[in-house]
Amino acid sequence: MNVLHYALAGGAAFRTPGDLLRGLSLDEAASAVPGLPYTLGALLAHLQVTQRTSLDLATGRADRWPDGLDVWPGAPTSGADLTALLGDLQAGLAEAQALAADPSSRARDVLTDLAAHSAYHWGQVALIRRLHGTLPEPQGA
């Protein structure tokens, strides 16, 4: 694995998204933390829409960031919505890792930006879960 793989999906200096999300329920995703401007569910929806748009740019499915894109869409409101969102995040991570194996110059630039953006927000996911008292122990710990 190269550094871009690790930056996108964890496993070196970062916990993996799968590890951070293990056991997440809709109730927790919808629970507010006093003083935070969004719930965990809203943060995950933000991660999903920015990841999907970045992948569209990296693969050439899009040539620019869409005008008027709502980068803070509504949080999931049902268990099915949360499951779909988490599934799309995982699929996007797999796609990003596949692209990172042999990226074009454009894909490398977009994936590097995505990795930095995602690392920032995955850290927030970890912090919010810690504040909820639900951050799982690392796998194998």
NUZA-798477 format. One record per residue (C-alpha): residue number from 1; residue in three letters; x, y, z. Coordinates in steps of 0.25 Angstrom, whole numbers, plus 5000, padded with zeros to 4 digits. Each point is the difference from the previous one (the first is absolute). Layout:
% NUZA-798477
ATOM   k   r    x    y    z
ATOM NUM ala    X    Y    Z
...
//
This chain:
% NUZA-798477
ATOM   k   r    x    y    z
ATOM   1 met 5000 5000 5000
ATOM   2 asn 5005 5014 4997
ATOM   3 val 4998 5012 5009
ATOM   4 leu 4988 5005 4992
ATOM   5 his 4993 4987 5003
ATOM   6 tyr 5002 5001 5015
ATOM   7 ala 4996 5015 5000
ATOM   8 leu 4987 4996 4993
ATOM   9 ala 4996 4988 5008
ATOM  10 gly 5008 5000 5013
ATOM  11 gly 5008 4989 5005
ATOM  12 ala 5014 5007 5003
ATOM  13 ala 4999 5013 5008
ATOM  14 phe 4984 5000 5000
ATOM  15 arg 4990 4990 5004
ATOM  16 thr 4992 4995 4989
ATOM  17 pro 4986 5005 4997
ATOM  18 gly 4994 4987 5002
ATOM  19 asp 5006 4999 5014
ATOM  20 leu 4995 5014 5003
ATOM  21 leu 4986 4997 4996
ATOM  22 arg 4999 4986 5006
ATOM  23 gly 4987 4998 5007
ATOM  24 leu 4994 5014 4996
ATOM  25 ser 4985 5001 5002
ATOM  26 leu 4990 5010 4994
ATOM  27 asp 4997 5005 5015
ATOM  28 glu 5015 5003 5002
ATOM  29 ala 5001 5006 4986
ATOM  30 ala 4989 5009 5003
ATOM  31 ser 5004 5004 5014
ATOM  32 ala 5005 5015 5001
ATOM  33 val 5012 5003 5008
ATOM  34 pro 4998 5013 5008
ATOM  35 gly 5008 5011 4993
ATOM  36 leu 5003 4993 4987
ATOM  37 pro 4993 5005 4987
ATOM  38 tyr 4996 4987 4994
ATOM  39 thr 4997 4985 5004
ATOM  40 leu 5009 4988 4997
ATOM  41 gly 4989 4997 4989
ATOM  42 ala 5002 5013 4993
ATOM  43 leu 5015 4999 5001
ATOM  44 leu 4999 4987 4993
ATOM  45 ala 4991 5005 4989
ATOM  46 his 5010 5011 4998
ATOM  47 leu 5011 4990 4998
ATOM  48 gln 4992 4992 4991
ATOM  49 val 4996 5011 4990
ATOM  50 thr 5014 5006 5000
ATOM  51 gln 5006 4986 4998
ATOM  52 arg 4991 4997 4989
ATOM  53 thr 5002 5013 4993
ATOM  54 ser 5015 4999 5001
ATOM  55 leu 5000 4986 4994
ATOM  56 asp 4991 5005 4988
ATOM  57 leu 5011 5011 4998
ATOM  58 ala 5012 4990 5002
ATOM  59 thr 4994 4990 4990
ATOM  60 gly 4996 5010 4990
ATOM  61 arg 4985 4998 5002
ATOM  62 ala 4999 5015 5003
ATOM  63 asp 5009 5011 4995
ATOM  64 arg 4998 5010 5011
ATOM  65 trp 4993 5001 5014
ATOM  66 pro 4985 5001 4997
ATOM  67 asp 4994 5014 5002
ATOM  68 gly 4991 5001 5012
ATOM  69 leu 5003 4986 5006
ATOM  70 asp 4995 4999 5014
ATOM  71 val 5012 4995 5007
ATOM  72 trp 4993 4999 5013
ATOM  73 pro 4987 4992 4996
ATOM  74 gly 4991 4995 5011
ATOM  75 ala 5004 4989 5009
ATOM  76 pro 4994 4986 4999
ATOM  77 thr 4986 4999 5006
ATOM  78 ser 4998 4985 5000
ATOM  79 gly 5008 4988 5002
ATOM  80 ala 5000 4997 4985
ATOM  81 asp 5005 5014 4997
ATOM  82 leu 5011 4998 5009
ATOM  83 thr 5004 4986 4995
ATOM  84 ala 5000 5006 4986
ATOM  85 leu 5008 5011 5003
ATOM  86 leu 5011 4992 5007
ATOM  87 gly 4999 4990 4989
ATOM  88 asp 5003 5011 4990
ATOM  89 leu 5011 5005 5009
ATOM  90 gln 5007 4987 5000
ATOM  91 ala 4998 4998 4985
ATOM  92 gly 5006 5014 4998
ATOM  93 leu 5012 4996 5008
ATOM  94 ala 5002 4987 4992
ATOM  95 glu 4999 5008 4987
ATOM  96 ala 5010 5011 5005
ATOM  97 gln 5010 4989 5004
ATOM  98 ala 4999 4994 4987
ATOM  99 leu 5003 5013 4993
ATOM 100 ala 5011 5003 5009
ATOM 101 ala 5007 4987 4995
ATOM 102 asp 5004 5007 4987
ATOM 103 pro 4994 5014 5000
ATOM 104 ser 5001 5009 4988
ATOM 105 ser 5005 5014 5004
ATOM 106 arg 4986 5006 5001
ATOM 107 ala 4995 4988 5009
ATOM 108 arg 5013 5001 5009
ATOM 109 asp 4997 5015 5002
ATOM 110 val 4985 4997 5003
ATOM 111 leu 5003 4988 5009
ATOM 112 thr 5010 5008 5008
ATOM 113 asp 4990 5011 5003
ATOM 114 leu 4990 4989 5003
ATOM 115 ala 5009 4993 5010
ATOM 116 ala 5003 5013 5007
ATOM 117 his 4986 5004 5001
ATOM 118 ser 4995 4987 5004
ATOM 119 ala 5011 4998 5011
ATOM 120 tyr 4995 5013 5006
ATOM 121 his 4986 4995 5001
ATOM 122 trp 5003 4986 5004
ATOM 123 gly 5007 5006 5012
ATOM 124 gln 4987 5007 5003
ATOM 125 val 4993 4987 4999
ATOM 126 ala 5009 4994 5010
ATOM 127 leu 4999 5012 5009
ATOM 128 ile 4985 5000 4999
ATOM 129 arg 4999 4985 5003
ATOM 130 arg 5009 5003 5012
ATOM 131 leu 4991 5011 5005
ATOM 132 his 4988 4990 4999
ATOM 133 gly 5009 4990 5007
ATOM 134 thr 4998 4990 4989
ATOM 135 leu 5014 5000 4993
ATOM 136 pro 5003 4986 4997
ATOM 137 glu 5013 4994 5005
ATOM 138 pro 5009 4998 4988
ATOM 139 gln 4999 4986 4993
ATOM 140 gly 5010 4991 5006
ATOM 141 ala 5002 5008 5013
//
